[in-house]
Amino acid sequence: MYENWYGWFALNGLSLCLYAYKGLYLFSVLYFFYLLISIGGMIKWRKSVAQ
């Protein structure tokens, strides 16, 4: 199951870099927040699985 989270990290990180490279800074900020949300989701998911 962890590999799904790493896929989200890679997708969001790649999208962030791509939009920043193309000069679409608002979209890169949006994908930065998506990256933070996915990191927070993985942390919460790990805690719920550990219980």
Secondary structure, DSSP 8 states (H G I E B T S, - for coil): -HHHHHHHHHHHHHHHHHHHHTT-HHHHHHHHHHHHHHHHHHHHHHHHHH-
